[in-house]
Amino acid sequence: MKPNGYVLYEGPSLLTGKPIVAIAVGLNQNSRNAKTGGMTQTYILCQDENPIAAVNSGADASICGGCLHRKNPLTGVRTCYVRIDSAPNGVYKAWKRGVYPVLTDWAVFTGKAIRFGTYGDPAAVPLHVWQNLAAYAGTTTGYTHQWRAKKFAGLASFCQASAETADDVIRANAKGFGTFRVLPVMESVPSDSFHCPASAERGKVATCLTCGVCDGFKGINVTILAHGSSGHKYSGQR
């Protein structure tokens, strides 16, 4: 039986230099993620700590940079929608058991719909990894908080810039990025943005798989209300 996942990269994080691993899963079994649909998911993880420990120790800076949705060390509040105790931790444990072989043939992703950075920021991983995946994939989506840094400009071809403010949207657009802006749950969605059709407030009329807008190069500005189990904690303040 063919592996359900592969190791795409093992090496230093481009954000901190600490060892990380990037793994693609779901090649034989479609993801059950209701928002994305049956996409191949990619997880960027710290090598030395499981995702739960990494969040608590702050080591997740190696995979998430300075994302404001990380756990605040002073308040203990984390507003990231990703549940680290589920898929990320499961993938980490499987990797430690040697379940995922190192990828040798990028063609296994031919025609696949792939989410870049299901957990973790794609900027932590060398750009050529995403370029290779995109060369074979049918559909891709991705998001990065590192769009402000010139050295990550190449991600504009694959990722939406994660924006927090209207000014962020303007700045990211000027750098060639489409944007994805998370709004506090009580805030109004700007009329000049594309409201994510996979969101609960839009009635989940589409999935990331069927929508495909968040691929960076289309240059579309997308908004969504804060979601996930901790979405109600997000105030929008930086």
PyMOL commands that set and color helices and strands:
alter all, ss='L'
color gray80, all
select helices_A, chain A and resi 51-57+61-64+87-96+106-109+122-124+127-136+150-157+166-174+208-211+231-233
alter helices_A, ss='H'
color red, helices_A
select strands_A, chain A and resi 5-12+19-25+40-46+113-119+139-144+160-163+179-183+194-195+221-225
alter strands_A, ss='S'
color yellow, strands_A
deselect
rebuild
show_as cartoon
